[in-house]
Amino acid sequence: MRLLAWLVRIAGCLLLAAATALAVGDIARSLASGTTMLMPLEAAARTVGLGLFDAATGTASASGVFAAEGRGATLASEIGRQPASIVIGLAGILFLFVGRPPRRPARTLR
């Protein structure tokens, strides 16, 4: 169990490092253009060489909020539009929270 918690914390640290690098790129891009520009997950995945959001295009149509008169947007395209630095940073914080060691019971003084 300790090894699994350690691996989850390492993954959380790596995700936070990636989010920091993406945030620095977003800041540089925003300063250069004069407007706030955040890189979406789809562009970040393409930069790394992953086709996560390209392969899922058109496979599963979303319903409800994402659908408009039978022409539903794919769920992957909606997720791909989210800012990468924020989503990856939140995932890293979640991994660090999940992998933290359990609290030890307080010792009572007698």
Summary of the structure (lengths in Angstrom):
residues: 110
radius of gyration: 19.2
end to end distance: 32.2
largest distance: 70.0
contacts: 279
relative contact order: 0.22
helix: 59%
strand: 4%
